[in-house]
Amino acid sequence: MDKGILFTNGSVFVDGEFAPRGTSVLISGGRIAAVGATVESDGAEVVDLDGGTLLPGFIDSHAHPVFGGIQLRGCDLSAATDAAWYLKIIDRYARENPDREWITGGGWGMPAFPGGIPTRQALDSVVADRPVFLQNRDGHGAWVNSKALELAGIDKHTADPPDGRIERDDRGDPVGMLQEGAMQLVARLLPPVTDADRYLGLLAGQEYLLSLGVTGWQDAIVGRGFGEDDATDAYRQAASAGTLLANVVGALWWQRHQGLEQLEELLHRRGADGAGRFRPTSVKMMLDGVAENHTAALLDPYLDSHGCATENSGLDFIDPDELPRFVTELDALGFQVHFHALGDRAVRNALNAIEAARHANKGSAIRHHLAHLQVIHPDDIPRFAALGATANIQPLWATNESQMTELTIPFLGETRAGWQYPFAALAKTGAHIAGGSDWPVSSPDPLLGVHVAVNRSLPDNAANPFLPEQAITLRTALAAYTAGSARINGLENTVGLIKAGYDADLAIVDADLAAISDSEICQASVRQTWVRGELAYDCEENR
């Protein structure tokens, strides 16, 4: 007979608040059986929280775990921070893998290079005999060497694609950096990622996320798009084999150069591609690029290095005039739309489209969400709550670091720079908030994301917070990464809370989050992760 497992002797986060001291949690049969100070637990196995904190398992509302796992298994640059370090890793990887036709991977950061632009010559210095293709952390650009450019036939005469840019020197020659759609000029030549690569990438990504207390996520791109191979088969294989432990919603890629003719395929994929704990019920619409390479869509133009207005206000990857029609049809068919929207024009376009869908489809309550939200015009902040649109935030980006201070703020100007990542303003209006990482763009560690959401700074720059008036409370941040993300995944009655009847998806943190100071959040770490009542990660077993 299952007598259950009792979690006791620590803080417990329930329904957006920390429960009274002395609260224990009993689980049985993979579910939470009871929560309270007087839980009947005769014969139950006891898990001593040892003064730490019991949380619902974290749910990442915007991540790319298959791509992240593949990167972990390739030439992974994510741990490095400067150009010399990157080149050292690339050189070592190339020497350790002499039979690889291409050197591929990624994870480098733009701040490591002047103007955020690396050069082919630097790559040539360590790998000249084989082509190299390395995506940056945000996935919106790639660093390539001369051999890769040569194989792709890219030279000074090659035109920029409509949705991208080849960075060039003063003579017009490609420097080795490809922005947005220009990546495909080289990516089309890469050796195909195999089914085995994707499956092993998923397992590697899941293992890493479980170590951080993450028990579910929304995969922000499923389907062929944005240079990524389709991860659907990997999820189906893992679900069938019983190796997919997490609850996952897949966001099906909206082909930006097509229209409503793709609805039939999306409907087919929603009905046929789901398996077990994987449900492809969302649609990903990438509306713009990123601010650092001036492709995020702005209402007013970017500034130049002298503070003067340019003629560039970013890119609209989907026609804004057609967007309301597209979203209205998707909404009518029961699809959630997951928008990539960084610039204030992209945010407004997304909100306008949701508004059109709400008016056309009376009574619709589909949980559309906007991810990233770097710049929001103040007039649009109240519209999130009014339209029932969720703000899907990536808190780690709301910091004063070189990518912000050198590559972003000077080109936005003082006024727009103050409109960035307005978490507190959104929360004040009653907007639904979900928390995500965009891993492997940035760390998937929810506790680090929570730290930045609360402090508006990374631990090594605590004295210089970024727009500190936009900080949110610890409780709000934890709720965003748990109940908030469960809600957009349609699982708010199953996971995201520590409540009787809910799945026993839990994370044990080694610090008392109810008592520590905000500046200490980053020092906490996950000790154990439980999925449906089974221990899925234990730091003691992984030392």
C-alpha positions as CSV (number, residue, x, y, z in Angstrom):
1,M,0.0,0.0,0.0
2,D,1.3,3.5,-1.0
3,K,1.6,5.4,2.3
4,G,3.0,8.4,0.5
5,I,5.9,10.7,0.9
6,L,5.9,13.6,3.4
7,F,7.9,16.8,2.7
8,T,8.4,18.7,5.9
9,N,10.7,21.1,7.9
10,G,10.9,23.9,5.4
11,S,9.0,26.7,3.6
12,V,6.3,25.8,1.1
13,F,5.2,28.1,-1.7
14,V,1.4,27.7,-2.3
15,D,-0.9,29.7,-4.6
16,G,1.4,32.7,-4.9
17,E,2.3,32.9,-1.2
18,F,4.5,31.2,1.3
19,A,2.4,29.0,3.6
20,P,2.5,29.4,7.4
21,R,5.5,27.9,9.1
22,G,5.1,24.2,9.9
23,T,3.2,23.4,6.7
24,S,3.9,20.0,5.3
25,V,3.0,18.4,2.0
26,L,2.0,14.7,1.5
27,I,2.1,13.1,-1.9
28,S,0.7,9.8,-2.9
29,G,0.2,8.0,-6.2
30,G,2.0,10.7,-8.1
31,R,-0.3,13.5,-6.8
32,I,-0.4,15.9,-3.9
33,A,-2.6,14.4,-1.3
34,A,-2.6,17.0,1.4
35,V,-1.1,20.4,2.4
36,G,-1.2,21.7,5.9
37,A,0.2,21.8,9.4
38,T,-1.7,18.6,10.6
39,V,-1.3,16.3,7.7
40,E,-2.0,12.6,8.5
41,S,1.2,10.8,7.5
42,D,1.5,7.6,9.4
43,G,4.0,5.4,7.7
44,A,4.9,7.9,5.0
45,E,8.5,8.2,3.8
46,V,9.8,11.6,5.1
47,V,11.8,14.0,2.9
48,D,13.5,16.6,5.2
49,L,13.5,20.0,3.5
50,D,16.2,20.9,6.0
51,G,15.1,24.5,6.2
52,G,14.9,24.9,2.4
53,T,11.9,25.6,0.2
54,L,9.4,23.4,-1.5
55,L,8.2,24.9,-4.8
56,P,6.0,23.7,-7.6
57,G,8.2,22.5,-10.4
58,F,9.2,25.4,-12.6
59,I,7.7,25.7,-16.1
60,D,9.6,27.5,-18.8
61,S,7.2,29.5,-21.0
62,H,9.6,30.0,-23.8
63,A,12.6,27.6,-24.4
64,H,14.3,25.6,-27.2
65,P,15.4,22.5,-25.3
66,V,16.1,20.3,-28.3
67,F,18.3,23.0,-29.9
68,G,19.9,23.7,-26.5
69,G,20.7,20.0,-26.0
70,I,22.2,19.7,-29.5
71,Q,24.3,22.8,-28.7
72,L,25.5,21.2,-25.4
73,R,26.6,18.2,-27.5
74,G,28.4,20.3,-30.2
75,C,30.8,23.2,-30.1
76,D,29.2,24.9,-27.2
77,L,30.4,28.5,-26.5
78,S,27.9,29.4,-23.9
79,A,30.3,29.2,-20.9
80,A,32.8,31.7,-22.5
81,T,32.6,35.5,-22.3
82,D,35.2,36.9,-24.6
83,A,36.6,36.4,-28.1
84,A,39.9,34.8,-27.1
85,W,38.0,32.2,-25.0
86,Y,35.6,31.4,-27.9
87,L,38.5,30.8,-30.2
88,K,40.2,28.6,-27.7
89,I,37.1,26.4,-27.4
90,I,36.6,26.3,-31.2
91,D,40.2,25.4,-31.8
92,R,40.0,22.6,-29.2
93,Y,36.7,21.3,-30.6
94,A,38.1,21.2,-34.1
95,R,41.2,19.3,-33.1
96,E,39.2,16.8,-31.1
97,N,36.8,16.2,-34.0
98,P,39.0,15.9,-37.1
99,D,36.4,13.9,-39.0
100,R,33.6,16.5,-38.8
101,E,33.0,18.0,-42.2
102,W,31.6,21.2,-40.6
103,I,32.3,22.8,-37.2
104,T,28.9,23.7,-35.9
105,G,27.5,24.9,-32.6
106,G,26.9,28.2,-31.0
107,G,26.3,30.2,-27.8
108,W,28.6,33.2,-28.3
109,G,27.6,36.7,-27.2
110,M,27.6,39.9,-29.2
111,P,29.3,42.0,-26.5
112,A,32.5,40.1,-27.0
113,F,33.1,41.8,-30.3
114,P,33.3,45.5,-31.4
115,G,29.8,46.5,-32.5
116,G,28.6,43.0,-31.8
117,I,30.2,41.8,-35.1
118,P,32.8,39.0,-35.2
119,T,35.0,38.4,-38.2
120,R,35.8,35.5,-40.5
121,Q,39.5,36.3,-40.1
122,A,39.3,35.5,-36.4
123,L,37.7,32.1,-37.2
124,D,40.2,31.5,-40.0
125,S,43.0,31.8,-37.5
126,V,41.9,28.6,-35.7
127,V,39.9,26.7,-38.5
128,A,40.7,27.5,-42.1
129,D,40.5,24.1,-43.8
130,R,36.8,23.4,-42.9
131,P,33.7,25.5,-42.9
132,V,32.5,26.9,-39.6
133,F,28.9,28.0,-38.7
134,L,28.2,29.1,-35.2
135,Q,25.0,30.8,-34.1
136,N,25.0,33.5,-31.5
137,R,23.1,33.1,-28.2
138,D,19.9,34.7,-29.4
139,G,19.8,32.6,-32.6
140,H,19.4,35.7,-34.8
141,G,22.9,35.7,-36.3
142,A,25.7,33.4,-37.2
143,W,29.5,33.7,-37.3
144,V,31.1,32.0,-40.3
145,N,34.6,31.6,-41.6
146,S,35.9,32.2,-45.1
147,K,35.5,28.6,-46.1
148,A,31.8,28.7,-45.3
149,L,31.4,31.9,-47.3
150,E,33.3,30.4,-50.2
151,L,31.2,27.2,-50.3
152,A,28.0,29.3,-50.1
153,G,29.2,31.6,-52.9
154,I,28.8,34.7,-50.8
155,D,30.9,37.7,-51.8
156,K,30.6,41.4,-52.3
157,H,28.1,40.9,-55.1
158,T,25.7,38.8,-53.1
159,A,22.5,40.7,-52.3
160,D,21.0,40.7,-48.9
161,P,17.9,38.6,-48.5
162,P,14.6,40.4,-47.7
163,D,14.6,39.2,-44.2
164,G,18.3,39.5,-43.3
165,R,21.6,41.2,-43.7
166,I,25.2,40.2,-44.7
167,E,27.5,42.3,-42.6
168,R,30.2,43.9,-44.8
169,D,33.4,45.9,-44.5
170,D,34.1,49.3,-46.1
171,R,34.9,47.5,-49.4
172,G,31.6,45.7,-49.4
173,D,33.2,42.3,-48.7
174,P,31.4,40.0,-46.2
175,V,33.0,40.2,-42.7
176,G,31.8,36.8,-41.5
177,M,28.6,37.8,-39.7
178,L,25.2,36.9,-41.1
179,Q,22.0,38.4,-39.6
180,E,18.6,36.9,-39.5
181,G,17.5,35.3,-42.8
182,A,21.0,35.7,-44.3
183,M,22.0,32.8,-42.1
184,Q,20.1,30.5,-44.4
185,L,22.6,31.3,-47.3
186,V,25.1,29.1,-45.4
187,A,22.8,27.0,-43.2
188,R,21.3,25.3,-46.2
189,L,24.7,23.6,-46.8
190,L,25.1,22.2,-43.3
191,P,25.0,18.4,-42.9
192,P,21.4,17.5,-41.9
193,V,20.7,17.1,-38.3
194,T,19.6,13.5,-37.9
195,D,16.6,12.1,-35.9
196,A,19.1,10.6,-33.5
197,D,20.8,14.0,-33.0
198,R,17.5,15.6,-32.1
199,Y,16.4,12.8,-29.8
200,L,19.7,12.8,-27.9
201,G,19.5,16.6,-27.9
202,L,16.1,16.5,-26.3
203,L,17.3,14.1,-23.6
204,A,20.4,16.2,-22.9
205,G,18.2,19.3,-22.7
206,Q,15.7,17.7,-20.4
207,E,18.4,16.4,-18.1
208,Y,19.8,19.9,-17.8
209,L,16.4,21.5,-17.2
210,L,15.5,18.9,-14.5
211,S,18.7,19.7,-12.7
212,L,17.3,23.3,-12.4
213,G,13.9,22.3,-11.1
214,V,12.2,22.7,-14.5
215,T,9.4,20.1,-15.0
216,G,7.7,21.5,-18.0
217,W,8.0,24.0,-20.8
218,Q,6.7,25.4,-24.0
219,D,9.0,24.7,-26.9
220,A,8.9,28.0,-28.8
221,I,9.6,26.5,-32.3
222,V,8.3,23.2,-33.4
223,G,8.3,22.7,-37.2
224,R,10.7,23.8,-39.9
225,G,11.5,27.4,-39.5
226,F,14.2,29.9,-38.4
227,G,16.9,27.5,-39.4
228,E,15.9,24.9,-36.8
229,D,15.1,21.3,-37.8
230,D,11.7,20.0,-36.7
231,A,11.9,18.6,-33.2
232,T,8.5,16.9,-33.4
233,D,9.7,13.4,-34.0
234,A,12.1,13.7,-31.1
235,Y,9.3,14.6,-28.8
236,R,7.1,11.8,-30.2
237,Q,9.9,9.3,-29.8
238,A,10.6,10.3,-26.2
239,A,6.9,10.3,-25.3
240,S,6.5,6.8,-26.8
241,A,9.6,5.5,-25.1
242,G,8.6,7.0,-21.7
243,T,11.7,9.1,-21.6
244,L,9.8,12.4,-21.9
245,L,9.3,13.3,-18.3
246,A,8.2,16.9,-18.7
247,N,4.9,18.3,-19.8
248,V,5.5,20.1,-23.1
249,V,3.5,22.3,-25.4
250,G,4.9,22.8,-28.8
251,A,4.5,26.1,-30.7
252,L,4.1,25.2,-34.4
253,W,6.1,27.5,-36.6
254,W,4.1,29.9,-38.8
255,Q,5.8,30.2,-42.2
256,R,6.3,34.0,-42.4
257,H,6.2,34.0,-46.3
258,Q,2.9,32.2,-46.4
259,G,-0.7,33.0,-45.4
260,L,-3.8,31.1,-44.4
261,E,-3.0,28.3,-46.9
262,Q,-0.9,26.8,-44.1
263,L,-3.8,26.3,-41.8
264,E,-4.6,22.9,-43.1
265,E,-1.2,21.6,-42.3
266,L,-1.3,23.2,-38.8
267,L,-4.6,21.5,-38.1
268,H,-3.2,18.2,-39.3
269,R,-0.1,18.6,-37.1
270,R,-2.1,19.5,-34.0
271,G,-4.2,16.4,-34.5
272,A,-1.5,14.0,-35.5
273,D,1.8,15.0,-34.0
274,G,0.9,15.0,-30.3
275,A,1.9,12.1,-28.1
276,G,1.8,11.5,-24.4
277,R,3.0,14.6,-22.6
278,F,3.7,16.5,-25.8
279,R,0.9,18.6,-27.3
280,P,1.5,20.9,-30.3
281,T,-1.4,23.2,-29.6
282,S,0.3,26.7,-30.0
283,V,1.4,28.6,-33.1
284,K,4.7,30.6,-33.1
285,M,4.6,33.9,-35.0
286,M,7.9,35.7,-35.2
287,L,7.0,39.3,-35.8
288,D,10.4,41.0,-35.7
289,G,14.1,40.5,-34.9
290,V,16.2,41.8,-32.0
291,A,17.3,45.3,-30.9
292,E,21.0,44.6,-30.9
293,N,21.2,44.2,-34.7
294,H,18.4,46.8,-35.3
295,T,15.9,44.3,-36.6
296,A,13.4,44.6,-33.8
297,A,10.4,46.5,-35.1
298,L,10.1,50.0,-33.6
299,L,7.4,52.7,-34.0
300,D,10.1,55.3,-34.6
301,P,13.5,54.8,-36.3
302,Y,16.7,53.7,-34.5
303,L,19.3,56.3,-33.8
304,D,22.8,56.3,-35.2
305,S,26.0,56.5,-33.1
306,H,25.6,60.3,-32.9
307,G,22.0,60.2,-31.6
308,C,20.4,61.2,-34.9
309,A,17.4,59.4,-36.4
310,T,18.2,56.8,-39.1
311,E,15.9,55.5,-41.8
312,N,15.8,52.1,-40.2
313,S,12.9,51.2,-37.8
314,G,13.4,47.4,-37.9
315,L,11.7,44.5,-39.8
316,D,8.2,43.2,-39.9
317,F,8.6,39.5,-40.6
318,I,4.8,39.1,-41.0
319,D,2.7,41.7,-42.8
320,P,1.0,43.8,-40.1
321,D,-2.0,44.4,-42.3
322,E,-2.6,40.7,-42.7
323,L,-1.7,39.7,-39.1
324,P,-5.2,40.5,-37.6
325,R,-6.8,38.2,-40.2
326,F,-4.3,35.4,-39.5
327,V,-4.7,35.6,-35.7
328,T,-8.5,35.8,-36.0
329,E,-8.5,32.6,-38.0
330,L,-6.1,30.8,-35.7
331,D,-8.1,31.9,-32.6
332,A,-11.3,30.7,-34.2
333,L,-9.7,27.3,-34.7
334,G,-8.7,27.1,-31.1
335,F,-4.9,27.7,-31.6
336,Q,-3.0,29.7,-29.1
337,V,-0.6,32.2,-30.7
338,H,2.8,32.6,-29.2
339,F,4.2,35.9,-30.5
340,H,7.9,36.8,-30.7
341,A,7.6,40.6,-30.2
342,L,10.6,42.7,-29.0
343,G,10.1,46.2,-30.4
344,D,7.2,48.5,-29.6
345,R,5.8,48.2,-33.1
346,A,5.8,44.4,-33.0
347,V,4.1,44.5,-29.6
348,R,1.4,46.9,-30.8
349,N,0.9,44.8,-34.0
350,A,0.4,41.7,-31.8
351,L,-2.0,43.4,-29.5
352,N,-4.0,44.8,-32.4
353,A,-4.2,41.3,-33.9
354,I,-5.5,39.9,-30.6
355,E,-8.0,42.7,-30.3
356,A,-9.3,41.9,-33.8
357,A,-9.7,38.2,-32.8
358,R,-11.5,39.1,-29.6
359,H,-14.0,41.3,-31.5
360,A,-14.5,38.7,-34.3
361,N,-14.7,35.6,-32.1
362,K,-17.1,36.6,-29.3
363,G,-16.4,34.8,-26.1
364,S,-13.0,33.6,-27.2
365,A,-10.6,33.2,-24.2
366,I,-7.6,31.6,-26.0
367,R,-4.5,32.4,-24.0
368,H,-2.3,34.2,-26.5
369,H,1.0,35.4,-25.2
370,L,3.7,37.8,-26.3
371,A,7.3,36.8,-25.6
372,H,10.4,39.0,-24.9
373,L,8.7,42.4,-24.8
374,Q,11.8,44.5,-24.7
375,V,10.3,47.8,-25.6
376,I,6.6,48.5,-24.9
377,H,5.0,51.9,-25.6
378,P,3.3,53.1,-22.4
379,D,0.0,53.3,-24.1
380,D,0.0,49.6,-24.8
381,I,0.8,48.4,-21.2
382,P,-2.9,48.4,-20.1
383,R,-4.0,46.5,-23.2
384,F,-2.5,43.2,-22.0
385,A,-4.9,42.9,-19.1
386,A,-7.8,44.4,-21.1
387,L,-7.3,41.8,-23.9
388,G,-6.4,38.9,-21.7
389,A,-2.9,38.7,-23.4
390,T,-0.1,37.2,-21.3
391,A,3.2,38.9,-20.9
392,N,5.8,36.2,-21.4
393,I,8.9,37.6,-19.8
394,Q,12.6,36.7,-20.0
395,P,13.9,38.5,-16.9
396,L,17.6,37.8,-17.5
397,W,17.6,40.4,-20.3
398,A,16.6,43.2,-18.0
399,T,20.1,44.0,-16.8
400,N,22.8,46.6,-17.2
401,E,25.4,44.7,-19.2
402,S,27.4,45.5,-22.3
403,Q,24.8,44.2,-24.7
404,M,22.3,46.6,-23.2
405,T,24.6,49.6,-22.5
406,E,26.7,49.4,-25.7
407,L,24.5,47.8,-28.4
408,T,21.0,48.9,-27.4
409,I,20.5,52.0,-25.3
410,P,22.5,54.4,-27.5
411,F,20.4,53.4,-30.6
412,L,17.1,53.5,-28.8
413,G,17.6,56.9,-27.1
414,E,16.8,57.9,-23.5
415,T,13.0,57.8,-23.7
416,R,12.6,54.4,-25.3
417,A,15.4,53.0,-23.2
418,G,13.2,53.7,-20.2
419,W,10.4,51.6,-21.7
420,Q,12.3,48.4,-21.6
421,Y,11.1,45.3,-19.8
422,P,8.3,47.0,-17.8
423,F,7.5,44.0,-15.6
424,A,6.2,46.0,-12.6
425,A,4.0,48.2,-14.8
426,L,2.5,45.1,-16.4
427,A,1.9,43.5,-13.1
428,K,0.3,46.6,-11.7
429,T,-2.4,46.6,-14.4
430,G,-3.3,43.0,-13.6
431,A,-1.7,41.4,-16.7
432,H,-1.1,37.7,-16.6
433,I,2.7,37.1,-16.5
434,A,4.5,33.9,-17.4
435,G,8.3,33.3,-16.9
436,G,10.7,31.9,-19.5
437,S,14.3,31.8,-20.5
438,D,14.6,31.5,-24.3
439,W,17.4,28.9,-23.5
440,P,19.9,28.5,-25.1
441,V,19.8,32.3,-25.8
442,S,20.2,32.7,-22.0
443,S,20.5,30.6,-18.9
444,P,17.5,28.4,-18.2
445,D,18.0,28.6,-14.5
446,P,14.7,29.9,-13.1
447,L,16.2,31.0,-9.8
448,L,18.7,33.2,-11.6
449,G,15.8,34.6,-13.7
450,V,13.8,35.2,-10.5
451,H,16.8,37.0,-9.0
452,V,17.0,39.4,-11.9
453,A,13.2,40.0,-12.0
454,V,13.4,41.0,-8.4
455,N,16.7,42.9,-8.3
456,R,16.9,44.1,-12.0
457,S,20.6,43.1,-11.9
458,L,22.9,40.1,-12.1
459,P,24.8,39.2,-8.9
460,D,28.1,40.7,-10.2
461,N,26.5,44.1,-10.9
462,A,24.2,44.5,-7.9
463,A,25.1,48.1,-7.4
464,N,23.8,49.1,-10.9
465,P,20.3,47.9,-11.3
466,F,18.5,48.4,-14.6
467,L,15.3,50.5,-14.3
468,P,14.8,49.3,-10.7
469,E,11.3,50.8,-10.5
470,Q,10.3,47.9,-12.8
471,A,11.3,45.2,-10.3
472,I,8.6,42.7,-9.2
473,T,8.3,40.9,-5.9
474,L,9.7,37.5,-5.3
475,R,6.2,36.0,-5.0
476,T,5.2,37.5,-8.3
477,A,8.3,36.2,-10.0
478,L,7.9,32.7,-8.6
479,A,4.3,32.6,-9.6
480,A,5.2,33.6,-13.1
481,Y,7.6,30.7,-13.4
482,T,5.0,28.2,-12.0
483,A,1.3,29.0,-12.1
484,G,1.7,31.7,-14.8
485,S,3.4,29.3,-17.2
486,A,1.1,26.4,-16.3
487,R,-1.8,28.7,-17.3
488,I,-0.5,29.4,-20.9
489,N,0.1,25.7,-21.3
490,G,-3.5,24.9,-20.4
491,L,-2.5,23.0,-17.3
492,E,-3.5,25.3,-14.5
493,N,-5.7,22.6,-13.0
494,T,-2.9,20.0,-13.0
495,V,0.5,21.7,-12.3
496,G,2.0,25.0,-11.2
497,L,0.6,24.9,-7.7
498,I,1.2,22.9,-4.5
499,K,-2.4,22.0,-4.0
500,A,-4.3,18.8,-3.2
501,G,-5.1,16.9,-6.4
502,Y,-2.4,18.4,-8.4
503,D,0.5,16.4,-9.9
504,A,3.5,16.1,-7.6
505,D,5.8,18.1,-9.8
506,L,8.1,19.7,-7.2
507,A,11.4,21.4,-6.8
508,I,13.3,21.5,-3.5
509,V,15.6,24.6,-3.1
510,D,18.4,24.6,-0.6
511,A,17.5,28.0,0.9
512,D,14.6,29.4,2.8
513,L,13.2,31.7,0.1
514,A,10.6,33.0,2.5
515,A,13.3,34.5,4.8
516,I,16.4,35.4,2.7
517,S,17.0,38.8,1.4
518,D,16.3,39.6,-2.3
519,S,20.1,39.9,-2.9
520,E,20.6,36.3,-1.8
521,I,18.1,34.7,-4.2
522,C,20.9,33.9,-6.7
523,Q,22.7,31.9,-4.1
524,A,19.9,29.3,-3.9
525,S,20.1,26.2,-5.9
526,V,17.8,23.2,-6.6
527,R,18.6,20.2,-4.5
528,Q,15.9,17.8,-5.8
529,T,13.3,17.7,-8.6
530,W,10.3,15.4,-8.5
531,V,8.0,14.6,-11.4
532,R,4.6,13.1,-10.7
533,G,5.9,11.8,-7.3
534,E,9.1,10.3,-8.7
535,L,12.6,11.6,-7.9
536,A,13.9,12.9,-11.3
537,Y,17.0,14.7,-10.1
538,D,19.1,14.7,-6.9
539,C,22.1,16.9,-6.6
540,E,23.8,14.4,-4.2
541,E,23.6,11.7,-6.9
542,N,25.0,14.1,-9.6
543,R,28.1,15.4,-7.8
